[in-house]
Amino acid sequence: MEKYTVEPYEEQQDRRDYREEEAYLRAKKKVDSIMGFYWHLASYVIVNIFLIIVISVNSDEGFFHFGTFATALFWGIGLLFHFLGVFGTDFLFGKHWEEKKIAEMMEKERENWE
C-alpha cells in the first residue's frame, strides 16, 4: 500500500489559498452590504421626496406639519440602524480616532510638564 503524503510546501500553499478565499468571501460580503445600504439610501431619498411633495400639495395644513415628514423621520431611524449595521459604530469614533486623541492628550500633558 502506498501512503499519500502532502509535502509541507503544498500544505502551506493550501492554507494560503484557503485564507485568500476566506478573505475574498468576507470582502465580497462587506461590499454587498455596503451596496445594499446605498440602494436603501437612494430609495429613501427618492420615495421621501415624492411623498413630501405629494403630501404637502394635497394637505390643507400646509407644508410644515408632522404628517409631511413622519415617513421620512421613522424610515430615517431605520436607515440609521442600517448604516450602523453596515459601517459599525466605529465609523465616527473608530480606533484611529481613539489613538489620535490619546496622542493629543499625551502631548498636552508633556507641555504641562515643561
C-alpha positions as CSV (number, residue, x, y, z in Angstrom):
1,M,0.0,0.0,0.0
2,E,1.2,3.4,-1.0
3,K,0.7,6.1,1.6
4,Y,-0.2,9.6,0.3
5,T,1.7,12.4,2.0
6,V,1.4,16.1,1.4
7,E,4.6,18.0,1.1
8,P,5.0,20.9,3.5
9,Y,5.1,23.4,0.7
10,E,1.8,22.1,-0.7
11,E,0.2,22.2,2.7
12,Q,1.3,25.8,3.2
13,Q,0.0,26.7,-0.2
14,D,-3.4,25.1,0.5
15,R,-3.6,27.1,3.8
16,R,-2.7,30.3,1.9
17,D,-5.3,29.6,-0.8
18,Y,-7.9,28.9,1.9
19,R,-7.1,32.1,3.7
20,E,-7.3,34.1,0.4
21,E,-10.6,32.6,-0.4
22,E,-12.0,33.4,3.1
23,A,-10.7,36.9,2.8
24,Y,-12.3,37.3,-0.6
25,L,-15.7,36.0,0.7
26,R,-15.6,38.3,3.7
27,A,-14.7,41.3,1.4
28,K,-17.5,40.3,-1.1
29,K,-20.0,40.1,1.8
30,K,-18.9,43.6,3.1
31,V,-19.1,45.1,-0.4
32,D,-22.6,43.6,-0.9
33,S,-23.8,45.0,2.4
34,I,-22.4,48.5,1.6
35,M,-24.1,48.3,-1.8
36,G,-27.4,47.3,-0.1
37,F,-27.1,50.3,2.2
38,Y,-26.6,52.7,-0.7
39,W,-29.6,51.2,-2.5
40,H,-31.6,51.7,0.7
41,L,-30.4,55.3,0.9
42,A,-31.3,56.0,-2.7
43,S,-34.8,54.6,-2.3
44,Y,-35.2,56.6,0.9
45,V,-34.3,59.8,-0.8
46,I,-36.4,59.2,-3.9
47,V,-39.5,57.9,-2.2
48,N,-39.4,60.6,0.6
49,I,-39.0,63.5,-1.8
50,F,-42.0,62.1,-3.7
51,L,-44.1,61.6,-0.5
52,I,-43.2,65.1,0.9
53,I,-44.2,66.8,-2.4
54,V,-47.5,64.8,-2.7
55,I,-48.5,65.2,1.0
56,S,-47.7,68.9,1.1
57,V,-49.5,69.7,-2.1
58,N,-52.7,67.7,-1.1
59,S,-52.7,68.7,2.6
60,D,-54.9,71.5,3.9
61,E,-52.5,72.0,6.8
62,G,-49.7,73.3,4.6
63,F,-46.1,72.1,4.3
64,F,-44.8,72.3,7.9
65,H,-46.7,69.7,9.9
66,F,-45.8,66.3,11.3
67,G,-47.7,64.3,8.7
68,T,-45.5,65.7,5.9
69,F,-42.3,64.4,7.4
70,A,-43.4,61.4,9.5
71,T,-42.4,58.8,7.0
72,A,-39.1,60.3,6.4
73,L,-38.4,60.6,10.1
74,F,-39.3,57.0,11.0
75,W,-37.7,55.5,7.9
76,G,-34.7,57.6,8.6
77,I,-34.4,55.9,12.0
78,G,-34.4,52.6,10.3
79,L,-31.8,53.9,7.8
80,L,-29.6,55.0,10.7
81,F,-29.7,51.5,12.1
82,H,-28.9,50.0,8.7
83,F,-25.9,52.4,8.5
84,L,-24.7,51.3,11.9
85,G,-25.1,47.7,10.9
86,V,-23.0,48.1,7.8
87,F,-20.3,50.6,8.9
88,G,-20.4,49.9,12.6
89,T,-20.2,52.3,15.5
90,D,-16.5,52.8,14.8
91,F,-17.3,55.0,11.8
92,L,-17.1,58.3,13.7
93,F,-15.1,57.3,16.8
94,G,-13.0,54.4,15.5
95,K,-9.7,53.1,16.6
96,H,-7.8,55.7,14.5
97,W,-9.7,58.5,16.2
98,E,-9.1,57.0,19.7
99,E,-5.3,56.7,19.0
100,K,-5.2,60.2,17.7
101,K,-7.0,61.6,20.8
102,I,-4.7,59.7,23.1
103,A,-1.6,61.1,21.4
104,E,-3.1,64.6,21.6
105,M,-3.8,64.3,25.3
106,M,-0.4,63.0,26.0
107,E,1.1,65.9,24.1
108,K,-0.9,68.3,26.3
109,E,0.4,66.5,29.4
110,R,4.0,66.8,28.1
111,E,3.5,70.6,27.6
112,N,2.3,70.9,31.2
113,W,5.4,69.2,32.5
114,E,7.8,71.7,30.8
